[in-house]
Amino acid sequence: NIIGEPEFVYYDKNKNSLLYFKEIEENVCIVVKLKLRKNKETYISTIYPISKNKINRYIEMSYIVNR
C-alpha cells in the first residue's frame, strides 16, 4: 500500500535510494527506503516511522513537487 499509493516519493541521490512516504493514521507516518543497486536486485532496506514535519522538509528539498 505504501509503495503502490504513496503520498510522496523522494529520491536520495547520495544513497541512490527512493523514499516512499505515507500517512497511515493521524500522526502516524511511515517511510519505506528502497535501495537501488546497479546490476543487483533492488530491495527494501528500512521501514520506520516519521513525523509529518519531517515529510514536509523532504518535500521542500525535493527536485519534483507533485501537488
Residue frames relative to the residue before (quaternion, step in Angstrom):
aa qw qx qy qz dx dy dz
N 1.0000 0.0000 0.0000 0.0000 0.00 0.00 0.00
I 0.6594 0.5103 -0.3142 0.4539 3.60 0.95 -0.86
I 0.7132 0.4238 -0.2587 0.4947 3.59 0.87 -0.90
G 0.6814 0.5088 -0.2871 0.4409 3.61 1.01 -0.76
E 0.8073 0.0955 -0.0205 0.5820 3.58 1.06 -0.73
P 0.0781 0.8278 -0.5518 0.0644 3.61 0.60 1.07
E 0.4772 -0.6268 0.5213 0.3282 3.55 -1.26 0.37
F 0.7908 -0.0239 0.0661 0.6080 3.55 1.16 -0.66
V 0.1127 -0.7643 0.6311 0.0700 3.57 -1.13 0.73
Y 0.1044 -0.7972 0.5943 0.0163 3.55 -0.88 1.02
Y 0.2496 -0.7535 0.5897 0.1492 3.58 -0.97 0.90
D 0.1733 -0.7673 0.6127 0.0760 3.56 -0.74 1.10
K 0.2568 -0.8184 0.4941 0.1417 3.58 -0.11 1.29
N 0.6110 0.5628 -0.3600 0.4246 3.63 1.08 -0.57
K 0.7701 0.3058 -0.1623 0.5358 3.59 1.07 -0.73
N 0.3294 -0.7678 0.4767 0.2733 3.57 1.36 -0.01
S 0.4760 0.6545 -0.4232 0.4073 3.53 0.88 1.10
L 0.2865 -0.7004 0.6184 0.2120 3.51 -1.30 0.44
L 0.1689 -0.7647 0.6152 0.0907 3.56 -0.97 0.89
Y 0.1524 -0.7852 0.5981 0.0510 3.57 -0.70 1.13
F 0.1315 -0.8140 0.5648 0.0339 3.57 -0.69 1.12
K 0.0653 0.7886 -0.6058 0.0825 3.56 -1.00 0.87
E 0.2934 -0.7116 0.6064 0.1996 3.57 -1.02 0.82
I 0.2668 -0.7922 0.5352 0.1218 3.58 -0.56 1.20
E 0.7617 -0.0462 0.0628 0.6433 3.55 0.95 -0.96
E 0.6786 -0.4295 0.3568 0.4771 3.55 -1.24 0.09
N 0.8490 0.0758 -0.1220 0.5085 3.56 -0.86 1.08
V 0.6575 0.4151 -0.3441 0.5263 3.61 1.17 0.46
C 0.0453 0.7913 -0.6031 0.0900 3.54 -0.41 1.29
I 0.1778 -0.7872 0.5873 0.0605 3.56 -1.06 0.82
V 0.1162 -0.7562 0.6365 0.0977 3.54 -1.16 0.64
V 0.1578 -0.7432 0.6437 0.0921 3.55 -1.10 0.82
K 0.1965 -0.7793 0.5872 0.0961 3.57 -0.72 1.09
L 0.1342 -0.7879 0.6004 0.0266 3.54 -0.66 1.20
K 0.2369 -0.7946 0.5482 0.1094 3.58 -0.46 1.21
L 0.2095 -0.7823 0.5799 0.0888 3.57 -0.70 1.13
R 0.0069 -0.8178 0.5740 -0.0425 3.58 -0.69 1.09
K 0.4405 -0.7010 0.5046 0.2448 3.54 -0.86 1.02
N 0.8594 0.0510 -0.0896 0.5008 3.56 -0.94 1.02
K 0.6772 0.3761 -0.3029 0.5551 3.59 1.20 0.50
E 0.6372 -0.5312 0.3843 0.4051 3.55 -1.25 0.21
T 0.4177 -0.6553 0.5715 0.2635 3.52 -1.16 0.73
Y 0.0095 -0.8251 0.5645 -0.0206 3.58 -0.98 0.75
I 0.4945 -0.6044 0.5245 0.3391 3.55 -1.27 0.39
S 0.1906 -0.8251 0.5249 0.0858 3.55 -0.52 1.17
T 0.8186 -0.0048 0.0237 0.5739 3.61 1.09 -0.57
I 0.0556 -0.7296 0.6784 0.0658 3.50 -1.31 0.55
Y 0.1753 0.8015 -0.5517 0.1499 3.58 -0.66 1.04
P 0.5480 -0.6068 0.4564 0.3510 3.59 -1.20 0.46
I 0.0510 -0.7848 0.6176 -0.0027 3.54 -1.19 0.62
S 0.4796 -0.6710 0.4810 0.2971 3.59 -1.10 0.61
K 0.6133 -0.5491 0.4229 0.3788 3.56 -1.21 0.51
N 0.6161 0.5515 -0.3445 0.4445 3.61 1.05 -0.71
K 0.6632 0.4895 -0.3111 0.4730 3.58 0.97 -0.80
I 0.5972 0.5378 -0.3625 0.4720 3.61 1.07 -0.66
N 0.6506 0.5187 -0.3159 0.4560 3.59 0.93 -0.86
R 0.6281 0.5179 -0.3392 0.4713 3.63 1.06 -0.65
Y 0.6282 0.5115 -0.3357 0.4807 3.61 1.03 -0.72
I 0.6259 0.5333 -0.3357 0.4595 3.59 0.99 -0.80
E 0.6581 0.5096 -0.3083 0.4606 3.61 0.95 -0.84
M 0.7001 0.4556 -0.2610 0.4840 3.64 1.08 -0.70
S 0.5269 0.6945 -0.3826 0.3061 3.58 1.24 -0.40
Y 0.5006 -0.6269 0.5153 0.3014 3.52 -1.25 0.63
I 0.7796 0.2136 -0.0855 0.5824 3.56 1.02 -0.83
V 0.0860 -0.7813 0.6170 0.0388 3.56 -0.85 0.96
N 0.1174 -0.7853 0.6072 0.0272 3.55 -0.72 1.13
R 0.0580 0.8244 -0.5561 0.0883 3.57 -0.24 1.23
